[in-house]
């Protein structure tokens, strides 16, 4: 058996820990070359000890001595800071999990692609903000980009990559989040605790709020556009409360292929970790007789305007996706801090898009400049709203 070297960027988050769970079940199959985290020294050190990781990197330089002490005598090399994370990503692992949340994951993900290996992408913000740069880098360096989001991984499994012209439409499913049946009036008073309580999936706070607004599905549609060679209007979303069907691929002959499974991120992670083979997982098996029924309904764009905004941004292209992503990050953080209401999230994003309209990015520096400008526009909008 060939041992695959792996790096996990964002090893202490939900995707990182799920990846580690799979890796640790087959230790003879994988060699962990690098693990990174932003601030969680205890979680990072514990993972490094369990896996015998060659390198552990903490993003916050102030935590370097803590990590060094925690891993003293283990043989694991220790580093700290954003540049050290980029260097870990660029070190040339056979397979890299890119699971750093937000725009912070962009440089490390591009570094991993430049190293020419296989990159399992769980950071949707990288493709949303810099999709063309990411896919161009993958092609230029002969890297393989595999989607880890359950929906995109489902599309990947059903998509005829040799004949994309035979595909009419790709549909991503959405659970509808915790507020699927709530009125606008009820959502106006929704709390962060209610928003992060996803009915089907176990996820971090930011992505859980994005699921509650349906912005997550909008970001995923933009991501899908960069992953699969179809025009923007070939991508849509449908509400599917059971989260059993993860995506559907509609062919020109009337056939529709769908990927089904229980809502457990270890399934798509395992698919990308073992690709082009398969590997066993401990995930609960799908029992359709127990599920009993599968429901589907069109998303309500009036109650969930974030999805409508994202669809407009997908059609417009240019710098709009990067603005959308940055403004949404600012608004979600403010909501989680209790500074704005739930319905204010989409409003702030819309206003930021109205305030700020730079040209399309041509470089990584352009992407970061657009991101910074969008954050300023979102912040200015919030200041007016809360004055």
Secondary structure by P-SEA (a helix, b strand, c coil): cbbbbbbbcccccaaaaaaaaaaaaccccccccbbbbccaaaaaaaaaaaacccbbbbccccaaaaaaaaaccccbbbbbcaaaaaaaaaccccbbbcccccccaaaaaaaaaaaccccccccaaaaaacaaaaaaaaaaabbbbbbccaaaaaaaaaccccccccccbbbbbbcccccccccaaaaaacccccccccccccccaaaaaaaaaaaaaaaaaaaaaaaccccccccbbbbbccccccbbbbccccbbbbbbbcccaaaaaaaaacccbbbbbcccccccccccbbbbbcccccccaaaaaaaaaaaaccaaaaaaaaaaaaaaaaaaaccccccaaaaaaaaaaaaccccccccaaaaaaaaaaaaaaaaaaaaaaac
